[in-house]
Amino acid sequence: MTFRAFLRDRVAYIAVYAAFGLVTVTVVRLDLFLSGSDLEYANLAYLFLLGLVGLAAYLWYDFQRQAAF
């Protein structure tokens, strides 16, 4: 199994992860907006990057585990 085929198999998981990230950012921004504060785009990019690194690490681990089969 190639990594590309593995990613195609996990598209639904990646889409749910991305949707959850969007909902989380929307809720945080709405909460801060209602309290009179704001979240800088650099902080959003940092949160996105951390989540992306975590997702990539998990997918790589899962690929290595599945590749033996």
C-alpha positions in Angstrom: 0.0 0.0 0.0 1.4 3.4 -0.9 1.1 6.4 1.3 -1.1 8.1 -1.3 -3.5 5.1 -1.3 -3.5 5.2 2.4 -4.5 8.9 2.4 -7.3 8.2 0.0 -8.5 5.6 2.4 -8.5 8.1 5.2 -10.1 11.0 3.4 -13.2 10.9 5.6 -11.1 11.0 8.8 -9.1 13.9 7.5 -12.3 15.8 6.5 -13.9 15.3 9.9 -10.7 16.5 11.5 -10.7 19.6 9.4 -14.4 20.3 10.0 -13.8 19.9 13.8 -10.9 22.4 13.5 -13.1 24.9 11.7 -15.9 24.5 14.3 -13.4 25.0 17.1 -11.9 28.1 15.6 -15.4 29.5 14.9 -16.5 29.0 18.4 -13.4 30.5 19.9 -13.5 33.5 17.6 -17.3 34.0 18.4 -16.6 33.8 22.1 -13.8 36.3 21.9 -15.9 38.6 19.7 -18.8 38.5 22.2 -16.4 39.3 25.1 -14.8 42.2 23.2 -11.5 40.6 22.4 -10.0 39.3 19.2 -7.7 36.5 18.2 -4.8 37.3 16.0 -4.4 35.5 12.7 -0.8 34.5 13.7 -2.3 32.6 16.7 -4.8 30.9 14.5 -2.1 29.8 12.1 -0.1 28.5 15.1 -3.1 26.5 16.3 -3.7 25.2 12.7 0.0 24.2 12.4 0.0 22.3 15.7 -3.2 20.4 14.7 -1.7 19.7 11.3 1.5 18.3 12.8 -0.5 16.1 15.2 -2.6 14.8 12.4 0.4 14.1 10.2 2.1 12.3 13.0 -0.9 10.1 13.7 -1.4 9.4 10.0 2.3 8.4 9.6 2.1 6.1 12.6 -1.1 4.5 11.4 0.4 4.1 7.9 3.4 2.4 9.3 1.2 0.1 11.4 -1.0 -0.8 8.4 1.8 -1.1 5.9 2.8 -4.5 7.3 -0.5 -5.9 6.3 
